[in-house]
Amino acid sequence: MDAGIVGLPNVGKSTLFNALTAAGALAANYPFATKEPNIGVVAVPDPRLATINRFIETQKIVPAALRLVDIAGLVRGASQGEGMGNQFLSHIREVDAVLHVVRCFEHAPGGEDITHVDGSVDPLRDIATIDTELILADLQTVENALPKAERAAKSKEPASVARFEVLKKLRPVLEEGAVARSLAIDNPEQAKAVRGLGLITAKRILFVMNVGEDDPTGTGPLASAVRRHAAAQGAECVPVCARIESELSELSDEDRVAMLRDFGLEEPALHALARAAYRLLDLQSFYTAGPKEIRAWTIPVGCRAPQAAGVIHTDFERGFIRVEVYGVGDLEQHQSERAIKDAGRLRVEGKDYVMRDADVCHFLFNL
């Protein structure tokens, strides 16, 4: 699961990235501080792993992972190459989802002045600036693809026809300043064609509200404006104080709990961010558990058992026979796999089984 962190310069993207990945020092306070994307892999917090480990001893625990790509600050004209914009935009096309960091604080702690590229703090204006550049970049992609798609559609081959038809639908949407994901597409071939185009505004988006230490839960006027905007778009948003997260990343577990309590927070922002990213991409986790390791695996909601097995190893999918499965809740209740089986809660499922969130699985396969 890859997520690209985008936003204007100096909104706290790199501070957040460094805090979440413990990747290093804070970014410098000037535009284009990040010229190449930083990439970090962070563990997805999952208390169910500890629950499984209470009843199954193991040598190691391996959580699911979220790959974060910190993409340089975009500015007006990025779609035309301003600020190395074309290079930066190309990095966004490669991720699964977009985390749009929006500045929702006026001043840093101690009154430090962090320069805003537009001279004032206005999160809705900032969102509109980024949206405009991404829409213009997608419009350029669509317009460049149309002539070739039109020629290919003359073959009457279904995929080529679908690509041409969906490009014709997308152009007026983007020309009107709307994002590609606002276009409802019911035709499966056309939906597949959109995915193949790599349009940035077709990707799902999560607004990350970078709030001040005086508003850690994001209830102030700036964050509230972003909440309303996200709700109108059917998008999610998460409040994060990048400064707090940066300090938390350097503390011991005991000190981290104390600091969270001081700010009235129940958990670090990464926990909420990871859950929101999972919801954003319609993902869920299943587990394998044994003496060598307990591991979380990420799959799409609706995934069937053979495809889930293939996430572990392609041979498991190719030679899939069946899966023995129970839920983490079953393990909590019965406290051992033997007791689960004796209680009749261990299920044996075949190729048509649709995986459930929190399944614990033993796959049987033959090559």
C-alpha angles and dihedrals in degrees: 000000000000125000125184118214110217137170143114119304116281097019093118102264097135093040088055093044092051092048094050095045100028084231100152146276127354117276118259117264100249136089117279093019087151112052097165122037115260112221125204135169116217129189114247108235108241121169090191089075090062090046091055090047091056088069104024119053115217143169096235143003120222117193126200115270136230116203112213124198115196105209120197120262113279122220136188108293094029089128087058094048100269112154091007084300099161091055092049094046091054089061091056092055090065099059130086097227140010124236104199109201112207124190110238101168131081102208136012120242113293091025094283110170112231107191117238114211090229095044097245140052115256114146096192092052089048092051090049091051093054092042091052093052093047092047092050090049091051092046089055090051092050095047092048091050098047101078094051091043091052091053092046092049090063087074088068088225104154097231092049092047091049092050092051094046094050092047089055089052094047099051098068091043091055093040088058090055097254125132121253093242089064089071110094110221119186098169109096093210091052091046088053090049091054091053089051092055093065093221112181096213091051089066121096115258136211119193112221109200108209100208132184126256088255090061106034095155094050101241097131124107096264094050092041090057089055091048091055091047092050092048091052089054094044088243131133128240134195127197114228129172101208091195092055092046090050091055093043091055090062098048134091118251092259095049091044091057090049093050092049089051091051090057094043092247125140098202143000115279092248089073093056091039093053093048091048091049090051091051090045093057097035092244133153138179135242127183142222116201134188144125093287099047148343109218138182118218126197121226136161118263107263094032115150124228099258092052090048089052088051090060087066095044134338089233089062091058095043093050098032114153105162143318129236106214144175135163130256086242090059089054091050091051100043099026098214139048090239091055091047090054093046089051091053093245096118105098127201110211133183138211095298096055113125109217119241127213111266095020114157108211143196108189121206116203141161129202 
